[in-house]
Amino acid sequence: MAIPGFEENGWGPLILSAALTTLLLSLVAMMVGAVVGSGVAAAKLSSRRPVRWLGDSYSVLFRGIPELLIIYLFYFGGSGLITQVGKLFGADGFIEVPPFLIGALAIGLISASYQAEVYRAGRLALSQGEIEAAQAIGMPKWRILQRIMLPQIVRYALPGLSNVWQMSLKDSALVSVTGIVELMRASQVAAGSTRQYFTFYLIGGTCYLVLTILSNTAFKRAEKRLGRAHQSRTAAQN
């Protein structure tokens, strides 16, 4: 018996393609969040009050406004802003920003507000003794960051990043309002065309669940690998 919608000339290819779009959108958003979130975390840890205020304000802004509203603001305001900037450089007409870019950027900036807290907690969990010992032997700051701080921050942050990833994966469904044919949008189109609402929303939910299970497995394996690497390094030092 064929899975509904996955028979020949069915909706299966569209849904599978949309699932890949969802995965790619979430990955790009996560990378945007990692870059911006690292900067926000550094601001929150700064010894300068104005810099800390900027970091805290970013978190309050993007965690306090509903995700859907942020996506709408980027979607309707982004193209308008780019068009106005383009006119300053002599461009004519309306400049439309690709919906994928809008969605990835919006979700990425939302993700950054949560990733910042994860990175901040990872930095605070570091052993100050190791850093001071490295400074005592004259190790350059960039080497301390590369060899001591980053590996441990990633190890401490990985469980939290797993949660942020799951959030970004689910938030990607909100981007369907921009017209991107991701998993949620494909499920809506298939359900509306066939009137089999329960069937196709169930298929869409199952696809999200599969992505979640695979993601959890990948993160747990990464946690174990980093844990073994840390134990080996600690044993070698002793």
SVG drawing of the C-alpha trace seen along z (x, -y; Angstrom):
<svg xmlns="http://www.w3.org/2000/svg" viewBox="-11 -59 67 61">
<polyline fill="none" stroke="black" stroke-width="0.4" points="0.0,0.0 1.5,-3.3 1.9,-6.2 -0.8,-8.8 0.6,-11.4 3.7,-9.4 2.4,-7.3 3.4,-8.1 2.6,-11.7 1.8,-12.4 2.9,-15.1 5.8,-13.1 8.6,-14.9 7.3,-18.3 7.2,-17.4 10.6,-15.8 12.0,-18.9 10.3,-21.1 11.9,-19.1 15.3,-19.7 14.5,-23.4 13.4,-23.4 16.7,-21.8 18.8,-24.2 16.9,-27.2 17.5,-26.1 21.2,-25.4 21.7,-28.9 19.8,-30.5 21.8,-28.6 25.1,-29.8 23.8,-33.4 22.8,-33.0 26.2,-31.6 28.1,-34.6 25.8,-37.2 25.2,-35.3 29.0,-35.1 29.2,-38.9 26.2,-39.4 27.7,-37.0 31.0,-38.9 29.1,-42.2 27.3,-40.7 30.6,-39.7 32.3,-43.0 33.7,-45.0 32.2,-48.2 28.7,-49.0 27.5,-50.5 28.6,-47.4 26.9,-45.2 23.8,-47.3 23.8,-46.8 24.1,-43.0 21.3,-42.9 19.1,-45.2 19.6,-42.8 18.4,-39.9 15.4,-41.7 14.4,-43.0 14.5,-39.7 13.2,-37.5 10.5,-39.9 8.9,-40.3 6.9,-37.3 8.9,-35.4 6.1,-35.7 6.0,-39.5 9.8,-39.7 9.5,-37.7 6.7,-40.1 8.9,-43.1 11.8,-41.7 9.6,-40.5 7.7,-43.8 10.4,-46.2 13.5,-44.5 12.7,-44.9 11.5,-48.5 14.7,-49.4 16.9,-47.8 14.9,-49.7 15.5,-53.0 19.2,-52.3 19.3,-51.3 17.8,-54.6 20.6,-56.4 23.0,-54.7 20.9,-55.3 18.9,-52.1 15.3,-52.3 12.3,-50.3 11.5,-48.0 14.2,-45.6 12.8,-42.4 14.9,-40.5 14.6,-36.7 12.1,-35.2 14.7,-32.5 17.2,-35.2 14.6,-37.1 13.5,-34.0 17.0,-32.8 18.1,-36.2 15.0,-36.7 15.2,-33.2 19.0,-33.6 18.8,-36.8 16.1,-35.3 18.3,-32.3 21.3,-34.6 19.5,-36.0 19.3,-32.5 22.7,-31.3 24.2,-34.3 23.1,-33.0 24.4,-29.6 27.8,-30.9 27.9,-33.2 27.1,-30.3 29.8,-28.3 32.4,-31.0 31.5,-31.5 31.9,-27.7 35.5,-27.8 38.2,-27.1 40.0,-30.4 43.1,-28.5 43.8,-27.1 43.6,-30.5 45.9,-32.1 48.4,-29.2 48.5,-29.8 49.0,-33.5 51.8,-32.8 53.8,-30.9 53.4,-33.7 50.8,-32.0 49.3,-34.6 45.7,-35.5 44.6,-34.1 46.3,-30.8 44.5,-30.7 41.3,-31.3 42.0,-28.6 43.5,-25.9 41.8,-26.4 38.7,-28.5 36.9,-27.6 37.0,-23.8 35.7,-24.0 33.0,-26.6 31.7,-24.4 31.7,-21.4 29.7,-23.3 27.4,-24.9 26.5,-21.9 23.5,-20.7 22.1,-24.2 22.8,-24.6 20.8,-21.4 17.8,-23.1 18.3,-26.2 18.6,-24.1 15.3,-22.4 13.7,-25.8 15.1,-27.1 13.8,-24.0 10.3,-24.6 10.4,-28.3 11.2,-27.6 7.5,-26.7 6.7,-30.4 8.6,-31.4 5.8,-29.9 4.0,-33.3 6.7,-34.7 5.8,-32.2 8.8,-29.9 7.8,-26.3 9.2,-24.7 7.7,-21.8 4.8,-23.6 3.9,-25.4 4.1,-22.2 1.9,-20.4 -0.7,-23.3 -0.6,-23.2 -1.0,-19.4 -3.7,-19.4 -5.7,-22.2 -5.4,-20.6 -6.5,-17.1 -8.8,-18.1 -6.9,-15.4 -5.9,-17.8 -5.3,-15.3 -3.2,-13.1 -0.8,-15.7 -0.5,-17.6 0.4,-14.3 3.0,-13.6 4.4,-17.1 4.5,-16.5 6.2,-13.2 8.9,-14.8 9.6,-17.4 9.8,-14.6 12.3,-12.6 14.4,-15.7 14.3,-16.2 15.3,-12.7 18.2,-12.7 19.3,-16.1 19.2,-14.8 21.2,-11.8 23.9,-13.9 24.1,-16.3 24.4,-13.4 27.2,-11.8 29.0,-15.2 28.7,-15.6 30.1,-12.1 33.0,-12.7 33.9,-16.1 33.6,-14.5 36.1,-11.7 38.5,-14.3 38.4,-16.4 39.0,-13.3 41.9,-12.3 43.4,-15.8 43.0,-16.0 44.6,-12.5 47.5,-13.6 48.0,-16.7 48.0,-14.7"/>
</svg>
